[in-house]
Amino acid sequence: MLTLTLDGSIVTVAMPTIQRDLGFTSAGLSWVVNAYLIAFGSLLLLAGRIGDLIGRTRVFLAGTAVFTVASLLAGAATTPATLIAARFLQGVGSAMASAVGLGILITLFGEPRERARAIAVFSFTGAAGASVGQVLGGILTDALSWHWIFFINLPIGVASLLVARRVLPADRGPGLAAGADVIGAALVTAGLMLGIYTVVKVEEYGWISPPTLGLGAVALALLGAFVVRQATARTPLMPLRILRSRSVAGANLVQVLMVAALFSFQIIVALHLQNVLGYGAAETGLAMLPAAVVIGGVSLGVSARLNARFGERAVLLTGIVLLIGALGFLTRIPADARYVTDVLPVMLLAAGFGLALPALTSLGMSGAGKDDAGLASGVFNTTQQIGMAMGVAVLTTLAASRTDRLLGEGHPRAEALTGGYQLAFTVGTGLLVAAFAVAFLVLRPSGSATTRP
């Protein structure tokens, strides 16, 4: 799971090198990320339900195998088309394995304290994987070549397959006949794929352009038809009862807002370090290493105990407050920022992610019964990808438009870029404030009926 999460960010610092080596156009380069994102986000829900029906361990093993083979193809790519196709296939494998990962965890650890500890470890892999990906991506690109950001997945994937076959229980599920809603599967997969495609193309077309509005309308129509189908189908792909839990629905909404905001931390901080402060790929990764360290320390060291003592809602709110402080600090970052005074405090405040994510994961899975664990896992991961796609579209578009305006007014390039990044951080801070409000108003304190459907 660490490798799957890491793979979403490991390419970011290697993008300039990939562009020069394979001859990508500026527009085409974005599809190294977008191809992975579209496949991953659109297939999570379907993969999670299939895991419930035919066995989560089977789907996990199959997804890991697909991801590993796709990593080999990506590392060996010599043309833009080959790399984009391999990245799409990586997204398919990641969706299969990620969609059932939480479901496996929930069924393996039934006792509350053990489950909290297991979720803390799981959340650490997600929170730290993004940061570690940037560190590792920079080091591998500078020391070897960009090909190795994909080749490194091969020994990890093989080892994961060997270990998983020995330690994960064999579960067969009731079979596809118990819930193989083919029409529902087609509607939700097409709707999510088209919706994510529309969002990631906003930077090219604009928010109110005919392509964006037209594709967005079709995507919403497909997803609306999917909801109607689920309410009427005899064996629905996603039983709507999963969303009747206040904690599950609220946690997924908080996640969309929080992940969209934190895109500005994960990616735009790295862009500021490289494009404005002149850091290299490896330097950028090392500069962001403190964030990975504090997130890991908090996730593994204290989050489970705090959740048990104070409840997931209180810990989640505390984590979001720390994250608001981190992005709020960045809204004033100068073009001549110094690492110790202007960047390092932000990395340390990232500890809030180590508090928020385990608590949010527990709440997001709290309403899932044994038969729906894979589905709930797929829903939770899907909202994560939707939030990421929103962050990509909204924050990069705003940052780019403000930078272009400042350049047109005659500002130096470093100041113009910084102004664009500051706007992205400001919007990200606003999204986190909205996430705090939703968590405070919708989620109930521990001891209330937080998990009652």
C-alpha positions in Angstrom: 0.0 0.0 0.0 2.9 2.4 0.7 4.2 1.7 -2.9 0.8 2.4 -4.4 0.5 5.7 -2.6 4.1 6.6 -3.2 3.6 6.0 -7.0 1.2 8.9 -7.2 3.8 11.4 -6.2 7.1 9.9 -7.1 6.8 11.1 -10.7 6.3 14.8 -9.7 10.0 15.7 -9.3 11.1 13.6 -12.3 8.6 15.3 -14.7 11.1 17.8 -16.3 13.6 15.0 -16.9 10.9 12.7 -18.4 9.8 15.6 -20.7 13.4 16.1 -22.0 14.1 12.4 -22.5 11.0 11.3 -24.2 10.1 14.6 -26.0 6.8 15.2 -24.3 4.9 18.4 -25.2 3.9 20.6 -22.2 0.3 19.5 -22.6 1.2 15.9 -23.1 3.4 15.7 -20.0 0.4 16.2 -17.7 -1.0 12.9 -18.9 1.9 11.1 -17.1 -0.1 12.0 -14.0 -3.6 12.2 -15.4 -3.6 8.7 -17.0 -2.9 7.2 -13.6 -5.3 9.4 -11.8 -8.3 8.7 -14.2 -7.9 4.9 -14.1 -7.3 4.9 -10.3 -10.2 7.2 -9.4 -12.8 5.7 -11.7 -12.3 2.0 -10.9 -12.1 2.1 -7.1 -15.8 1.7 -6.4 -16.2 -1.2 -8.9 -13.0 -2.9 -7.6 -14.2 -2.6 -4.0 -17.5 -4.2 -4.7 -16.0 -7.0 -6.8 -13.7 -7.7 -3.8 -16.7 -8.2 -1.6 -18.2 -10.6 -4.1 -15.3 -12.8 -5.2 -12.9 -12.3 -2.4 -10.8 -9.2 -1.3 -7.5 -11.2 -1.1 -8.0 -12.3 -4.7 -8.6 -8.8 -5.9 -5.6 -7.5 -3.9 -3.3 -10.1 -5.3 -4.5 -9.5 -8.9 -4.2 -5.7 -8.5 -0.7 -6.0 -7.1 0.4 -8.2 -10.0 -1.1 -5.8 -12.6 0.6 -2.8 -10.9 4.0 -4.6 -10.9 3.8 -5.6 -14.6 2.7 -2.1 -15.5 5.7 -0.6 -13.5 8.0 -2.7 -15.6 6.4 -1.4 -18.8 6.6 2.2 -17.5 10.3 1.9 -16.6 11.1 0.5 -20.0 9.1 3.1 -22.0 10.8 4.8 -24.8 7.9 6.8 -26.2 5.3 9.1 -24.7 2.4 6.9 -25.8 4.0 3.8 -24.1 4.6 5.6 -20.8 1.0 7.0 -20.7 -0.5 3.6 -21.5 1.7 2.0 -18.8 0.6 4.7 -16.3 -3.0 4.0 -17.1 -2.4 0.3 -16.4 -0.7 1.2 -13.2 -3.8 3.1 -12.2 -5.9 0.0 -12.9 -3.7 -2.2 -10.6 -3.6 0.4 -7.9 -7.4 0.7 -7.9 -7.8 -3.0 -7.5 -5.4 -3.3 -4.6 -6.3 0.0 -2.9 -10.0 -0.5 -3.1 -9.9 -3.7 -0.9 -7.0 -2.8 1.3 -9.1 -1.1 4.0 -11.7 -3.8 3.7 -9.1 -6.5 4.4 -7.9 -4.5 7.4 -11.4 -4.1 8.9 -12.2 -7.8 8.7 -8.8 -8.9 10.1 -8.9 -6.6 13.1 -12.2 -6.7 14.9 -11.2 -5.5 18.4 -11.5 -1.7 18.6 -8.0 -1.0 20.0 -6.3 -3.4 17.5 -8.3 -1.9 14.7 -7.3 1.6 15.7 -3.7 0.6 15.8 -3.9 -1.1 12.4 -5.7 1.9 10.8 -3.0 4.2 12.2 -0.3 2.1 10.4 -2.5 2.0 7.2 -3.0 5.8 7.4 0.7 6.3 7.8 1.4 4.6 4.5 -1.0 7.0 2.8 0.2 10.1 4.5 3.9 9.4 4.4 3.9 7.7 1.0 3.2 11.0 -0.8 6.1 12.8 0.9 8.5 9.8 0.6 7.6 9.6 -3.1 9.0 13.1 -3.7 12.2 12.3 -1.7 12.8 9.0 -3.4 11.8 10.3 -6.8 14.4 13.1 -6.6 17.2 10.8 -5.3 16.6 8.1 -8.0 16.3 10.6 -10.8 19.5 12.4 -9.9 21.5 9.2 -9.0 20.3 6.8 -11.7 17.6 7.9 -14.1 13.8 8.5 -14.1 13.3 4.9 -15.3 14.2 3.7 -11.8 11.2 5.5 -10.2 9.2 2.7 -11.8 11.7 -0.2 -11.7 11.9 0.1 -7.9 8.4 -1.1 -7.8 9.4 -4.5 -9.2 11.1 -6.1 -6.2 8.5 -4.5 -3.8 5.7 -5.9 -5.9 7.1 -9.4 -6.1 7.8 -9.4 -2.3 4.3 -8.2 -1.6 2.8 -10.9 -3.7 4.9 -13.6 -2.0 4.1 -12.4 1.5 0.4 -11.7 0.9 -0.2 -15.2 -0.4 1.2 -16.6 2.9 -0.4 -14.2 5.4 -3.7 -13.0 4.0 -6.7 -15.2 4.6 -8.4 -16.8 1.6 -11.9 -15.3 1.2 -14.1 -16.3 -1.7 -17.2 -14.1 -1.1 -20.7 -15.0 -2.3 -19.9 -14.7 -6.0 -20.7 -12.2 -8.7 -24.3 -13.5 -8.9 -24.9 -11.9 -5.4 -24.4 -8.4 -6.7 -23.0 -8.2 -10.2 -24.9 -5.1 -11.3 -23.4 -4.8 -14.8 -25.4 -1.7 -15.8 -24.6 0.0 -12.5 -20.9 -0.8 -13.0 -20.9 0.7 -16.5 -22.7 3.8 -15.3 -20.5 4.6 -12.3 -17.2 3.7 -14.1 -18.1 5.8 -17.2 -19.4 8.7 -15.0 -16.3 8.8 -12.7 -13.9 8.4 -15.6 -15.5 11.2 -17.6 -15.9 13.4 -14.5 -12.2 13.1 -13.5 -11.2 13.6 -17.1 -13.2 16.8 -17.2 -11.7 18.1 -14.0 -8.1 17.5 -15.0 -8.7 19.2 -18.4 -10.1 22.4 -16.7 -6.6 24.0 -16.8 -6.6 23.7 -20.6 -10.2 24.6 -21.4 -11.3 26.8 -18.5 -14.2 26.4 -16.1 -17.1 27.8 -18.2 -15.9 26.6 -21.7 -18.3 24.4 -23.8 -16.1 21.3 -23.4 -16.0 21.6 -19.6 -19.7 22.3 -19.2 -20.7 19.7 -21.8 -18.5 16.9 -20.5 -19.4 17.8 -16.9 -23.1 17.6 -17.6 -22.7 14.2 -19.2 -20.7 12.9 -16.2 -23.3 14.2 -13.8 -26.1 12.6 -15.8 -24.3 9.2 -15.7 -23.7 9.4 -12.0 -27.3 10.5 -11.4 -28.4 7.5 -13.4 -26.2 5.3 -11.3 -27.8 6.5 -8.1 -31.3 5.9 -9.5 -30.1 2.4 -10.6 -28.8 1.6 -7.1 -32.1 2.6 -5.5 -34.1 0.3 -7.8 -31.7 -2.6 -8.7 -32.3 -6.0 -7.0 -28.6 -6.6 -6.5 -27.1 -3.1 -6.5 -23.4 -2.5 -7.0 -23.4 0.1 -4.2 -26.2 -0.4 -1.7 -27.2 3.1 -0.7 -27.5 2.0 2.9 -23.7 2.6 3.1 -24.3 6.3 2.9 -27.0 6.4 5.6 -24.4 6.4 8.3 -23.8 10.0 9.3 -20.2 9.4 10.2 -19.5 7.7 6.8 -21.1 10.4 4.7 -19.6 13.2 6.8 -16.1 11.6 6.8 -16.1 11.2 3.0 -17.2 14.9 2.5 -14.4 16.0 4.9 -11.9 13.9 3.0 -12.8 15.5 -0.4 -12.2 19.0 1.0 -9.1 18.1 3.0 -7.4 16.2 0.2 -8.2 19.0 -2.3 -6.6 21.5 0.0 -3.5 19.4 0.8 -2.7 19.0 -2.9 -1.3 22.5 -2.5 1.0 21.3 0.2 2.2 18.2 -1.6 2.8 19.6 -5.1 2.8 23.4 -5.0 5.4 23.5 -2.2 7.6 21.4 -4.3 7.1 23.7 -7.3 7.9 26.7 -5.2 11.1 25.1 -4.0 12.2 24.2 -7.5 10.9 27.0 -9.6 11.4 29.9 -7.2 14.1 28.9 -4.8 16.1 26.9 -7.3 16.2 23.6 -5.5 17.1 20.4 -7.5 15.1 17.3 -7.5 17.0 15.6 -4.6 17.1 18.8 -2.6 13.4 19.2 -2.9 12.7 15.7 -1.7 15.1 16.1 1.3 13.5 19.5 2.1 10.1 17.9 2.4 11.5 14.9 4.4 10.6 16.5 7.8 6.9 16.4 6.8 7.1 12.6 6.2 9.0 12.1 9.5 6.4 14.0 11.7 3.5 12.5 9.8 4.9 9.0 10.4 5.7 9.7 14.0 2.3 11.0 14.8 0.4 8.3 12.8 2.3 5.4 14.3 3.2 6.8 17.7 0.2 8.6 19.2 -2.8 8.7 16.9 -4.3 5.4 18.0 -4.0 6.3 21.7 -5.5 9.7 21.1 -8.4 8.3 19.1 -9.1 5.8 21.9 -8.9 8.4 24.6 -10.6 11.4 23.1 -12.5 10.0 20.1 -11.9 10.3 16.4 -13.9 13.5 15.9 -11.9 15.5 18.5 -8.6 14.2 17.1 -9.7 14.9 13.5 -10.6 18.5 14.4 -7.3 19.0 16.1 -5.4 17.7 13.1 -7.4 20.0 10.7 -6.5 23.0 12.9 -2.8 22.2 12.6 -3.2 21.9 8.8 -5.0 25.2 8.6 -2.0 26.7 10.4 0.4 25.1 7.9 -1.3 26.4 4.8 -2.1 29.7 6.4 1.6 30.1 7.0 2.3 29.5 3.4 -0.1 32.2 2.2 2.6 34.7 3.2 5.7 32.8 1.9 8.0 35.3 0.1 9.9 34.9 -3.2 13.2 34.9 -1.3 12.0 32.4 1.4 14.5 30.9 3.8 14.1 27.2 4.5 14.5 27.3 8.3 12.2 30.2 9.0 9.7 30.0 6.1 9.5 26.3 5.1 10.5 24.1 8.0 7.7 25.3 10.3 5.2 24.2 7.7 6.8 20.8 7.4 6.4 20.4 11.2 2.8 21.5 11.2 2.1 18.7 8.7 1.9 16.5 11.8 -1.8 17.5 11.6 -2.2 15.1 8.7 -0.9 12.3 10.9 -3.7 13.1 13.4 -6.4 13.7 10.9 -6.1 10.8 8.5 -6.3 7.9 10.9 -9.3 9.5 12.6 -10.9 10.2 9.3 -10.3 6.6 8.0 -11.9 5.1 11.2 -14.9 7.3 10.7 -15.1 6.6 7.0 -15.2 2.8 7.7 -17.3 2.9 10.8 -20.6 2.2 9.2 -19.4 -0.7 7.1 -20.5 -4.2 8.0 -18.5 -7.3 7.1 -20.2 -7.8 3.8 -19.7 -4.1 2.7 -16.1 -3.6 3.9 -14.7 -3.7 0.4 -17.4 -1.3 -0.8 -16.8 1.2 2.0 -13.1 1.0 1.3 -13.7 1.7 -2.4 -16.0 4.6 -1.6 -13.5 6.1 0.8 -10.6 5.8 -1.7 -12.8 7.1 -4.5 -13.6 10.4 -2.6 -9.9 10.7 -1.9 -9.2 10.6 -5.7 -12.0 13.0 -6.4 -10.6 15.4 -3.8 -7.1 15.1 -5.4 -8.6 15.7 -8.9 -10.4 18.8 -7.6 -7.1 20.1 -6.0 -5.2 19.6 -9.3 -7.8 21.4 -11.3 -8.8 24.3 -9.0 -5.4 25.2 -7.4 -3.2 24.8 -10.5 -5.6 26.8 -12.6 -5.9 29.6 -10.1 -2.1 29.7 -9.5 -1.3 29.7 -13.2 -3.9 32.5 -14.0 -2.6 34.7 -11.3 1.0 34.1 -12.3 0.2 35.0 -15.9 -1.6 38.2 -14.8 1.4 39.3 -12.6 3.8 38.6 -15.4 1.7 40.7 -17.7 1.9 43.5 -15.2 5.7 43.4 -15.4 6.5 41.6 -12.1 9.7 39.4 -12.0 9.2 35.7 -12.7 10.0 34.7 -9.1 7.5 37.2 -7.7 4.8 36.2 -10.2 5.2 32.5 -9.5 5.1 33.2 -5.7 2.0 35.2 -6.1 0.3 32.4 -7.9 1.3 29.9 -5.3 0.2 32.1 -2.5 -3.3 32.3 -4.0 -3.4 28.4 -4.2 -2.4 28.2 -0.5 -5.1 30.8 0.4 -7.8 28.7 -1.4 -6.4 25.6 0.2 -6.7 27.2 3.6 -10.3 28.0 2.9 -11.1 24.4 1.9 -9.6 23.2 5.2 -11.8 25.7 7.1 -14.8 24.2 5.3 -13.6 20.7 6.2 -13.4 21.8 9.9 -16.9 23.2 9.7 -18.3 20.0 8.2 -16.5 17.8 10.7 -17.7 19.9 13.6 -21.3 20.2 12.5 -22.0 16.7 10.8 -19.8 14.3 12.8 -21.0 13.3 16.2 -18.8 13.1 19.3 -17.8 9.6 20.3 -20.4 8.0 22.5 -23.2 9.1 20.2 -24.6 6.9 17.6 -21.9 7.6 15.1 -22.0 4.3 13.4 -25.7 3.5 13.4 -27.0 3.2 9.9 
